[in-house]
Amino acid sequence: MSPLKATLLRTALLLSLGLIALALICTITVIGIISLLSALGAAAAVYIGNAGATLLVAVICLTPALLAVIAIIRLYRHAEKSVNDSANKGEAGSSTNNAIINLIKGNPWEAASLAFLFGFTYRSDPELRALIMHEGLDKLKAAPLSSRKDADNE
């Protein structure tokens, strides 16, 4: 057996053993957490009843998800506030961004198809990418508002 094959075989074996160990550690951790929550429910059931203990365990389990939702809402409000503040300051870059945002809001289907097409050409030819972007923005600017609203109502 060549030294390269032996090294690759050893690396593959160590990688697979590492993945098995990681899977075992994760499984043991999840089983431990489930056991602790079960024990907490059983201990709390003596004082607050089965329904109360179940509610307590559910609140403990859902607290991280609730905190994540609150954090996302705060981030969204902060981002929305900073966009509004930059629009009020009248910066040159934000006016371009606002114009593009208004084009996308006015032409959602055209913008989605342009983004889809742009995704295919993202890493290929830079000239083709520039041409698609230029032509797509021209078509978005040229689309009349009345035809879009009539198409949406049908």
DRENPASE-812434 format. One record per atom (N, C-alpha, C): chain; atom name; x, y, z. Coordinates in steps of 0.1 Angstrom, whole numbers. Each point is the difference from the previous one (the first is absolute). Last residue first. Layout:
BEGIN
(node A,CA,(X,Y,Z))
...
END
This chain:
BEGIN
(node A,N,(-566,411,-114))
(node A,CA,(-6,-10,-8))
(node A,C,(2,-14,6))
(node A,N,(20,42,17))
(node A,CA,(-14,-1,3))
(node A,C,(-7,-12,-7))
(node A,N,(46,11,-8))
(node A,CA,(-1,-5,13))
(node A,C,(-15,-2,4))
(node A,N,(12,20,-42))
(node A,CA,(3,-14,0))
(node A,C,(-1,-6,14))
(node A,N,(-7,46,-5))
(node A,CA,(-11,-7,-6))
(node A,C,(3,-15,-1))
(node A,N,(33,29,18))
(node A,CA,(-12,-1,9))
(node A,C,(-11,-8,-6))
(node A,N,(38,8,-26))
(node A,CA,(3,-9,11))
(node A,C,(-12,-1,9))
(node A,N,(-2,30,-35))
(node A,CA,(-1,-14,-5))
(node A,C,(3,-10,11))
(node A,N,(4,47,9))
(node A,CA,(-14,-4,-2))
(node A,C,(-1,-14,-5))
(node A,N,(43,21,7))
(node A,CA,(-7,-4,13))
(node A,C,(-14,-5,-3))
(node A,N,(42,-4,-36))
(node A,CA,(-10,9,5))
(node A,C,(-7,-5,12))
(node A,N,(51,-10,-18))
(node A,CA,(-13,-6,2))
(node A,C,(-10,10,5))
(node A,N,(48,9,-8))
(node A,CA,(-9,3,-11))
(node A,C,(-14,-6,2))
(node A,N,(37,-7,31))
(node A,CA,(-3,14,0))
(node A,C,(-11,3,-11))
(node A,N,(17,-44,3))
(node A,CA,(-7,4,13))
(node A,C,(-5,14,0))
(node A,N,(28,-14,-36))
(node A,CA,(-14,-6,-1))
(node A,C,(-8,3,13))
(node A,N,(45,12,0))
(node A,CA,(-7,8,-9))
(node A,C,(-14,-4,-2))
(node A,N,(28,-26,27))
(node A,CA,(-4,13,7))
(node A,C,(-7,9,-10))
(node A,N,(17,-40,-18))
(node A,CA,(-11,-3,10))
(node A,C,(-5,13,7))
(node A,N,(37,2,-30))
(node A,CA,(-12,-2,-7))
(node A,C,(-12,-2,10))
(node A,N,(43,3,19))
(node A,CA,(-3,12,-7))
(node A,C,(-14,-1,-7))
(node A,N,(19,-39,20))
(node A,CA,(-4,10,10))
(node A,C,(-5,13,-6))
(node A,N,(17,-33,-29))
(node A,CA,(-13,-5,6))
(node A,C,(-5,10,10))
(node A,N,(43,8,-18))
(node A,CA,(-10,2,-10))
(node A,C,(-14,-4,5))
(node A,N,(38,-9,27))
(node A,CA,(-3,15,-1))
(node A,C,(-11,3,-10))
(node A,N,(14,-45,3))
(node A,CA,(-6,4,13))
(node A,C,(-4,15,-1))
(node A,N,(25,-18,-35))
(node A,CA,(-13,-4,-1))
(node A,C,(-8,4,13))
(node A,N,(46,9,0))
(node A,CA,(-7,8,-10))
(node A,C,(-15,-4,-2))
(node A,N,(29,-26,28))
(node A,CA,(-4,13,6))
(node A,C,(-7,10,-9))
(node A,N,(-1,-56,1))
(node A,CA,(6,11,-8))
(node A,C,(-4,14,7))
(node A,N,(-7,-39,32))
(node A,CA,(5,-3,-14))
(node A,C,(6,13,-6))
(node A,N,(-23,-5,44))
(node A,CA,(15,-3,0))
(node A,C,(5,-3,-14))
(node A,N,(-47,13,7))
(node A,CA,(8,7,10))
(node A,C,(15,-2,-1))
(node A,N,(-42,-15,-26))
(node A,CA,(12,6,-6))
(node A,C,(9,6,10))
(node A,N,(-41,-21,12))
(node A,CA,(7,-10,-8))
(node A,C,(13,6,-6))
(node A,N,(-28,27,27))
(node A,CA,(6,-11,8))
(node A,C,(7,-10,-8))
(node A,N,(-26,35,-20))
(node A,CA,(13,5,5))
(node A,C,(7,-11,8))
(node A,N,(-44,-9,-14))
(node A,CA,(10,0,-12))
(node A,C,(14,5,5))
(node A,N,(-34,2,32))
(node A,CA,(2,-14,-4))
(node A,C,(10,-1,-11))
(node A,N,(-14,43,13))
(node A,CA,(9,-6,10))
(node A,C,(3,-14,-3))
(node A,N,(-31,22,-28))
(node A,CA,(14,5,-2))
(node A,C,(9,-6,10))
(node A,N,(-45,-10,5))
(node A,CA,(6,-7,-12))
(node A,C,(14,5,-3))
(node A,N,(-23,21,35))
(node A,CA,(3,-14,4))
(node A,C,(6,-8,-12))
(node A,N,(-15,45,-7))
(node A,CA,(12,0,9))
(node A,C,(4,-15,4))
(node A,N,(-40,7,-24))
(node A,CA,(11,3,-9))
(node A,C,(13,-1,8))
(node A,N,(-39,-4,24))
(node A,CA,(2,-12,-8))
(node A,C,(12,2,-9))
(node A,N,(-14,36,29))
(node A,CA,(5,-11,7))
(node A,C,(3,-12,-9))
(node A,N,(-6,53,-3))
(node A,CA,(1,-11,-10))
(node A,C,(5,-12,6))
(node A,N,(-6,40,26))
(node A,CA,(-10,2,-11))
(node A,C,(0,-11,-10))
(node A,N,(31,-2,36))
(node A,CA,(-14,0,6))
(node A,C,(-10,2,-11))
(node A,N,(45,4,-12))
(node A,CA,(-3,-14,3))
(node A,C,(-14,-1,6))
(node A,N,(16,43,-9))
(node A,CA,(-2,-8,-13))
(node A,C,(-4,-14,3))
(node A,N,(11,27,37))
(node A,CA,(-13,4,-6))
(node A,C,(-3,-7,-13))
(node A,N,(42,-6,20))
(node A,CA,(-10,-6,8))
(node A,C,(-14,3,-5))
(node A,N,(37,21,-20))
(node A,CA,(-1,-14,-3))
(node A,C,(-10,-7,7))
(node A,N,(6,45,11))
(node A,CA,(-5,-1,-14))
(node A,C,(-1,-15,-4))
(node A,N,(20,9,41))
(node A,CA,(-14,2,1))
(node A,C,(-6,-1,-14))
(node A,N,(46,-1,3))
(node A,CA,(-6,-13,6))
(node A,C,(-15,2,0))
(node A,N,(24,37,-13))
(node A,CA,(1,-10,-11))
(node A,C,(-6,-13,5))
(node A,N,(3,35,30))
(node A,CA,(-10,3,-10))
(node A,C,(0,-10,-11))
(node A,N,(32,-3,35))
(node A,CA,(-13,-5,4))
(node A,C,(-11,4,-10))
(node A,N,(44,14,-7))
(node A,CA,(0,-14,-1))
(node A,C,(-14,-5,4))
(node A,N,(10,46,5))
(node A,CA,(-1,-4,-14))
(node A,C,(-1,-15,-2))
(node A,N,(-21,26,43))
(node A,CA,(13,-4,-5))
(node A,C,(-1,-5,-14))
(node A,N,(-33,20,34))
(node A,CA,(2,4,-14))
(node A,C,(13,-4,-5))
(node A,N,(-24,-4,44))
(node A,CA,(12,8,-1))
(node A,C,(3,4,-14))
(node A,N,(-37,-29,11))
(node A,CA,(-2,14,5))
(node A,C,(12,9,-2))
(node A,N,(4,-47,-9))
(node A,CA,(-9,6,-10))
(node A,C,(-3,15,4))
(node A,N,(23,-26,31))
(node A,CA,(9,3,-12))
(node A,C,(-8,6,-11))
(node A,N,(-24,-14,38))
(node A,CA,(9,11,3))
(node A,C,(9,4,-11))
(node A,N,(-28,-38,-5))
(node A,CA,(-8,12,0))
(node A,C,(9,12,3))
(node A,N,(20,-42,2))
(node A,CA,(-4,3,-14))
(node A,C,(-7,13,0))
(node A,N,(10,-16,42))
(node A,CA,(12,5,-6))
(node A,C,(-3,3,-15))
(node A,N,(-35,-20,25))
(node A,CA,(3,13,5))
(node A,C,(12,6,-7))
(node A,N,(-10,-44,-9))
(node A,CA,(-10,8,-6))
(node A,C,(2,15,4))
(node A,N,(27,-33,20))
(node A,CA,(4,2,-14))
(node A,C,(-10,9,-7))
(node A,N,(-9,-11,44))
(node A,CA,(12,8,0))
(node A,C,(4,3,-15))
(node A,N,(-36,-30,8))
(node A,CA,(-4,14,3))
(node A,C,(12,9,-1))
(node A,N,(9,-45,-5))
(node A,CA,(-8,5,-11))
(node A,C,(-4,14,2))
(node A,N,(22,-23,35))
(node A,CA,(9,3,-11))
(node A,C,(-7,6,-12))
(node A,N,(-26,-14,37))
(node A,CA,(8,12,3))
(node A,C,(9,3,-11))
(node A,N,(-24,-39,-5))
(node A,CA,(-9,11,-1))
(node A,C,(8,13,3))
(node A,N,(23,-40,6))
(node A,CA,(-3,2,-14))
(node A,C,(-9,12,-2))
(node A,N,(8,-15,44))
(node A,CA,(12,6,-5))
(node A,C,(-2,3,-15))
(node A,N,(-35,-22,22))
(node A,CA,(1,14,5))
(node A,C,(13,7,-6))
(node A,N,(-6,-46,-10))
(node A,CA,(-11,8,-7))
(node A,C,(1,15,5))
(node A,N,(28,-31,22))
(node A,CA,(4,2,-14))
(node A,C,(-10,8,-8))
(node A,N,(-11,-12,44))
(node A,CA,(11,10,1))
(node A,C,(5,3,-15))
(node A,N,(-32,-34,5))
(node A,CA,(-6,13,3))
(node A,C,(10,11,0))
(node A,N,(15,-45,-3))
(node A,CA,(-6,4,-13))
(node A,C,(-7,14,2))
(node A,N,(20,-19,38))
(node A,CA,(10,4,-10))
(node A,C,(-6,4,-13))
(node A,N,(-30,-16,34))
(node A,CA,(6,13,3))
(node A,C,(11,4,-10))
(node A,N,(-27,-42,3))
(node A,CA,(-3,10,-10))
(node A,C,(7,14,3))
(node A,N,(4,-38,30))
(node A,CA,(4,-5,-13))
(node A,C,(-1,11,-11))
(node A,N,(-16,8,45))
(node A,CA,(14,-1,0))
(node A,C,(6,-4,-14))
(node A,N,(-47,0,6))
(node A,CA,(6,14,0))
(node A,C,(15,0,0))
(node A,N,(-22,-41,3))
(node A,CA,(-2,6,-13))
(node A,C,(6,14,-1))
(node A,N,(0,-22,42))
(node A,CA,(10,-6,-9))
(node A,C,(-2,5,-14))
(node A,N,(-32,14,31))
(node A,CA,(13,5,4))
(node A,C,(11,-6,-9))
(node A,N,(-44,-16,-6))
(node A,CA,(1,14,-4))
(node A,C,(14,6,3))
(node A,N,(-10,-43,16))
(node A,CA,(1,0,-15))
(node A,C,(2,14,-5))
(node A,N,(-10,-4,45))
(node A,CA,(14,-5,-3))
(node A,C,(3,0,-15))
(node A,N,(-44,11,15))
(node A,CA,(10,10,3))
(node A,C,(14,-4,-3))
(node A,N,(-33,-32,-5))
(node A,CA,(-2,10,-10))
(node A,C,(10,12,2))
(node A,N,(-1,-35,33))
(node A,CA,(5,-5,-13))
(node A,C,(-1,11,-11))
(node A,N,(4,15,52))
(node A,CA,(-9,-9,-8))
(node A,C,(7,-3,-14))
(node A,N,(20,26,38))
(node A,CA,(-9,8,-9))
(node A,C,(-9,-9,-8))
(node A,N,(32,-18,32))
(node A,CA,(-4,13,6))
(node A,C,(-11,7,-8))
(node A,N,(18,-43,-13))
(node A,CA,(-3,-1,14))
(node A,C,(-6,13,5))
(node A,N,(19,-3,-43))
(node A,CA,(-14,-5,0))
(node A,C,(-4,-1,15))
(node A,N,(45,12,-12))
(node A,CA,(-9,11,1))
(node A,C,(-15,-4,1))
(node A,N,(35,-33,-6))
(node A,CA,(2,7,13))
(node A,C,(-10,12,2))
(node A,N,(0,-24,-41))
(node A,CA,(-4,-9,11))
(node A,C,(1,7,13))
(node A,N,(16,23,-38))
(node A,CA,(-14,-1,0))
(node A,C,(-6,-9,11))
(node A,N,(47,3,-5))
(node A,CA,(-6,13,5))
(node A,C,(-15,0,0))
(node A,N,(22,-37,-18))
(node A,CA,(2,0,15))
(node A,C,(-5,13,5))
(node A,N,(0,-4,-46))
(node A,CA,(-9,-9,5))
(node A,C,(0,0,16))
(node A,N,(32,25,-23))
(node A,CA,(-13,6,-1))
(node A,C,(-11,-9,5))
(node A,N,(44,-17,-2))
(node A,CA,(-1,11,10))
(node A,C,(-14,7,0))
(node A,N,(9,-33,-33))
(node A,CA,(-1,-6,14))
(node A,C,(-1,11,10))
(node A,N,(8,14,-44))
(node A,CA,(-14,-6,1))
(node A,C,(-2,-6,14))
(node A,N,(43,15,-10))
(node A,CA,(-9,11,2))
(node A,C,(-14,-4,1))
(node A,N,(33,-33,-8))
(node A,CA,(1,6,13))
(node A,C,(-9,12,2))
(node A,N,(1,-20,-43))
(node A,CA,(-6,-9,10))
(node A,C,(1,5,14))
(node A,N,(23,24,-33))
(node A,CA,(-15,1,-2))
(node A,C,(-7,-9,10))
(node A,N,(47,-4,-1))
(node A,CA,(-4,14,5))
(node A,C,(-15,1,-1))
(node A,N,(19,-38,-18))
(node A,CA,(0,-1,15))
(node A,C,(-4,13,5))
(node A,N,(4,-2,-46))
(node A,CA,(-11,-8,4))
(node A,C,(0,-1,16))
(node A,N,(36,23,-21))
(node A,CA,(-13,8,-2))
(node A,C,(-12,-9,6))
(node A,N,(42,-20,0))
(node A,CA,(0,11,10))
(node A,C,(-13,7,-1))
(node A,N,(8,-33,-32))
(node A,CA,(-3,-6,13))
(node A,C,(-1,11,11))
(node A,N,(12,12,-44))
(node A,CA,(-14,-4,1))
(node A,C,(-3,-6,13))
(node A,N,(45,12,-8))
(node A,CA,(-9,12,1))
(node A,C,(-15,-4,1))
(node A,N,(31,-34,-7))
(node A,CA,(1,5,14))
(node A,C,(-8,12,2))
(node A,N,(2,-18,-43))
(node A,CA,(-7,-9,8))
(node A,C,(0,5,15))
(node A,N,(26,23,-32))
(node A,CA,(-14,3,-2))
(node A,C,(-9,-9,9))
(node A,N,(47,-7,1))
(node A,CA,(-4,13,6))
(node A,C,(-14,3,-2))
(node A,N,(17,-38,-21))
(node A,CA,(-1,-2,14))
(node A,C,(-3,13,8))
(node A,N,(6,3,-47))
(node A,CA,(-12,-8,3))
(node A,C,(-1,-3,15))
(node A,N,(39,22,-15))
(node A,CA,(-12,8,-2))
(node A,C,(-13,-7,4))
(node A,N,(40,-25,1))
(node A,CA,(0,10,11))
(node A,C,(-12,9,-1))
(node A,N,(8,-29,-36))
(node A,CA,(-4,-8,12))
(node A,C,(-1,9,12))
(node A,N,(15,19,-41))
(node A,CA,(-14,-4,-1))
(node A,C,(-5,-7,13))
(node A,N,(46,9,-3))
(node A,CA,(-7,13,2))
(node A,C,(-15,-3,-1))
(node A,N,(29,-36,-9))
(node A,CA,(1,4,14))
(node A,C,(-8,12,3))
(node A,N,(4,-13,-45))
(node A,CA,(-8,-10,8))
(node A,C,(0,4,14))
(node A,N,(27,25,-28))
(node A,CA,(-14,3,-2))
(node A,C,(-9,-9,8))
(node A,N,(46,-8,2))
(node A,CA,(-3,12,7))
(node A,C,(-15,4,-2))
(node A,N,(17,-37,-23))
(node A,CA,(0,-3,14))
(node A,C,(-4,12,8))
(node A,N,(6,4,-46))
(node A,CA,(-12,-7,3))
(node A,C,(-1,-3,15))
(node A,N,(39,20,-15))
(node A,CA,(-11,9,-2))
(node A,C,(-13,-7,3))
(node A,N,(41,-25,0))
(node A,CA,(-2,9,12))
(node A,C,(-12,10,-1))
(node A,N,(-3,-48,-25))
(node A,CA,(9,12,-1))
(node A,C,(-2,9,12))
(node A,N,(-3,-55,-3))
(node A,CA,(-9,12,0))
(node A,C,(9,12,0))
END
